[in-house]
Amino acid sequence: MIRVEQAGHWFRPEQWLFRDLSFAVAEGEATAILGPNGCGKTTLLRALADTLALKQGRINVDGIVGVVPQALRGDVGYRVIDMVLLGRSRYLGRFGAPGRRDLSRAEACLDAVGIADLAERRYDRLSGGQRQLVLFARALAGDCRVLLLDEPASALDLANQGVVLRLIRRLVRDDGMTVVFTTHHPDHALAVADKVLMMAGEPVFGPADRVLDEANLARLYGVPVRRVTIEADGERIEATVPVHRLTGFDAPPPRL
Ligand SMILES: Nc1ncnc2c1ncn2[C@@H]1O[C@H](COP(=O)(O)OP(=O)(O)OP(=O)(O)O)[C@@H](O)[C@H]1O
């Protein structure tokens, strides 16, 4: 369970990124946070992860927390399997070396995100998308009950976006994990989130299907957005299509 009460934060005095923000995420539920660039999604996620002290309000998170950041600072020259084993650190003694069980857990987590074949590669020589999957595996290796993910699919190709979405859904539905993720993809929120928090102007929080309607999405991004339902192999998939107008700008035409 996550409870956020009257949360608020600024980096420049009194220029509030968000304030008076209250919402709750029940155990075994997924919540997506959407909002325009710079509105404070990562900042809120850092506060949930207890790596940032808010200027206002209270946050309570029950259970072991795993965090999947967008990227790590600096180049980390570890092998991928050692990066994932870092996720086991809370189970090792102060100078304890990982044991057989830790290794098999780390291997299973790499397998879960579909990159078992990268185990011996150096983390700093991976692509951005591959690194994102390693950080997901590292969080899972910590046997967390609450998973906080910052734009978990932002660097991923379409197939790997599917891997991550299916994994999030399985972790929530089958394992009862509590998940909060930020995203710029309303489709991803519709696919796996029970609830949505929209951070722009007056925040909106509620069931994903209801919050992500055409009017709210257009208000959020300042772009008209259509909701469509697609039938695929007997499954109904809710999708969103932004209606970008590509004419009427002053920009010169591209030189071909
Ligand atoms: N440590 C910091 N010091 C000063 N300003 C910061 C700091 N961290 C973030 N900011 C500023 O706070 C604002 C919100 O940043 P944040 O990363 O939370 O936005 P976001 O909604 O996650 O954006 P995006 O969608 O682009 O990832 C930005 O204007 C950013 O420059």
The ligand as an ORCA input file, in Angstrom:
! r2SCAN-3c Opt
* xyz 0 1
  N      17.771     18.219     -8.559
  C      17.134     19.186     -9.213
  N      17.465     20.492     -9.032
  C      16.806     21.468     -9.674
  N      15.788     21.276    -10.517
  C      15.417     19.997    -10.743
  C      16.069     18.889    -10.112
  N      15.474     17.753    -10.521
  C      14.516     18.131    -11.385
  N      14.471     19.459    -11.515
  C      13.542     20.236    -12.340
  O      12.217     19.916    -11.914
  C      11.349     19.828    -13.032
  C      10.645     18.476    -13.018
  O      11.600     17.455    -13.289
  P      11.151     15.930    -13.417
  O      12.367     15.174    -13.857
  O      10.492     15.504    -12.171
  O      10.073     16.028    -14.594
  P       9.340     14.870    -15.394
  O       7.888     15.152    -15.321
  O       9.806     13.536    -14.943
  O       9.857     15.182    -16.879
  P      10.096     14.215    -18.161
  O       8.753     13.792    -18.650
  O      10.767     15.158    -19.137
  O      10.991     13.082    -17.747
  C      12.199     20.078    -14.265
  O      12.028     21.418    -14.669
  C      13.601     19.828    -13.794
  O      14.525     20.636    -14.492
*
